[in-house]
Every structure is written in C-alpha cells, then in structure tokens.
Amino acid sequence: IDLTDPRKRSRGDIAEVLQLLSRLNGVTDVVLGLNENESVQCAEVLFGDAGDDLCTRAQKIRKTLNLFQVVIHPTRCAAAASAEGTWLIEGPFTPKPKLTTGAGDNFNAGYCNGLLSGLDPEACLVTGVSSSGFYVRNCRSATREEHIGFLRQWAEAGGGEMP
C-alpha cells in the first residue's frame, strides 16, 4: 500500500486510513511503503514522535498497526520491518538524478517483485532500491535484463553510491 502524499490530509484522516490498513491486515498481508516524509507523518500521528532511526520507526509503525511489513524508502537508503526483524540497505544513490518523480513507485514495484519472487525482506530492499536507482538515471523503468545488469554494476561498484 502506498498512501501517496498525506501532507494535505488531517491527522484524523491519516489515523483513520492507518486503522483501515490494520484491519485489512486481518485478511491479507499488508506491506505499507512510505517515503521518509510520509513515515514521519505516520509516526507522529501514531505515537507523537518519529525519532531518527529508520529501522526503529518502521518497526514501531508495523507493531502499532500490526502489519505484515513496513518499508521506508528515503533517497539514499531503504529500511524494512517485519515480525522477523529489521533491515537497512544503502541504495545506489546518485547526486544528479535525471528524474525523481516516480522513483518511489519504482521502488515499490521492485520491492513487490522481490516479495512475489519469494525473496526475504533484505533482498526485497535490494530489488527496490535498484529498481529506483535505474529509474532515476534513465527516466524509465528497467527491463528484466537491464535490472540484472544494473544490479551487477552496483555490486561491482561495491554496493554504494554510483554515478
């Protein structure tokens, strides 16, 4: 689930939709994906303070709402929380992206592709940040072959920042 940008919504509206997600998790596994600002807003509505640690924030949101997973994806990294633990992956950050609008959607698509492929949350973070990383450099989503090639380039670069 991607909430889109809740900045223009009231705290009551945000609280209501978060409770609906909690109820929905009773019938299916809900993965809540949030950019950093959305995660701060949700944390402030749920428990008054976001704190600084992404993994802690993701896990607190997940536990408070009793969700399957919560994923937070800022531009430089991504964090995931599940009942099994938390994970943080530094992404293939570029200081000069060609396009950022849609990067979060591509992250979500990559993460969900990992989930549907049976990967664990840490590997799903890798598929998410690499999908987004390709997108911001190329102004389009990767084909399967391009995604694999991008993952190889990122691994060869040491798994950190890339041009």
N, C-alpha and C positions, 0 to 999 in steps of 0.2 A: 504494500500500500504506500503510495506517495501522496502526501497531504497537499501538495502544491505549496504555495506561499501563504501561510496563515497570518501574515502581518496585519492585514486589514480586518481580521476577524476578532471578535471579543474573546476574552478569557473564557467566558461561559460557552461560547461556540466551540472553542478548542477543547475544553474539558468534555463537552458532550460528544464530539466525534471520537475522542480518545476512549471514552467509555463504550461507545459503539464498537470500536475495534476490539476492546477487551471481551465484549460479548460475542463478537464474531469468532474470536479465537476458540470459543467453546465448541464450534462446529468444524473449524478448519484451522490449519496452521497459518498464523498471520505473521508476516515479516513487514515491519514498519521501517521504511527507508526515509532518512531525514538528512538534509544538508545541515551545516553547522548552525546556522541561524534558526532553522526550524527546531533543531534539537534543544537549543537554549530556550525557545518559547515554550516548548512542551514541558521541559524540566521545570521552568518557572511556574507554569500552571499546575503541574502535578505536585511539586514539593518545594516551591519557593526559590530555589537556587540551582543553577546549572552546574556549578563547580567548574574546575578547569580540565579534569581528566576525561577524555572522550570515552574510554572503556567503562569507567565508573558511571558516567552519565547514561551510556547505552544500557548498562545492566540495571541501573535504578529505574529507568523508564520501562524496561522489559518486565522487571519484577513487579512494579507498581501496577502495570496493566495486565500482567500475566500473559504476555505474548510469547509466541514461539521464538522470534528473533527481533532484535532492533539493530539497525545498521545506521551509522552516521558517517557521511562522506564529505568532509571538507575538501579543499582543492589539493592539499599536499599529501593526504593520507586517508585512511578509512578504518573504522572500528566496527566490530560486530559483537553482539552479546546473545548468548543462548543459555539454556539451563546448564549446559556443559562448561561454560566459561566465557572468557572474552578474548578478543584478538585485535591486534592493531597492525596494519600494513602501511608502510610508506609507499606512496604511489610514484609513478613515472612523471613527476611534476615537471612542467616546463614554465619558465618565467615569461614566455612570449606565446601564449596560445593564439591560434588563428580565429577560434570561435569558442565561446564558453556557453552560450545559450544552448541547452540540450545536453550538456555534459552530465548532469545528474540523471537524466533519463537514460543515457547510455551506460552510466554506472549501474543503474538499477537493472537494465537489460542484461548486462554482463554478469551481475551478481545472481540474478534469477536463472540465467543459463547455467551457471555453476550449480545452483541448487537442483535444477531439473536433471542435471547430469550426475547427480549423486555425490557431489564434492562436499567436503566439510566446510564450515564457515570460513576458515582461514584461506582455503583455496578459492572459495567464492569471492572473498575480498580481492584476491589477485585477479580473477576474471573481471571483476567490477572495475577496479582502478585501471586495468589495461584497456578495457573497452572504452572508458572515458578518456584515457590518455591518447589512444589512437584518434578518437573523435576530435579532440581539441587541436590536434596537429593537422588533421586532414579535412576538417569541415564535413565529415560524413562518417557513418558507421562502417566498421571493417567487415569484410567478408571473413569467412572462417579461416581461409588461408592467410589473409592479411593479419588477422588477430594472432594466429600462431607465429607468424613472422615477427610481429611486434613484441610478443612475449619473449621470443628468442633474443631480439635486440636488447630488450630491457634486462634480461638475465646476463647478457654479455657485458652490459654497462654496469653490472654489479647490483642491479635492483634498486638503484636510487634515481636521482634526477637525470633527466635526458633532455637533449635539445628539442 
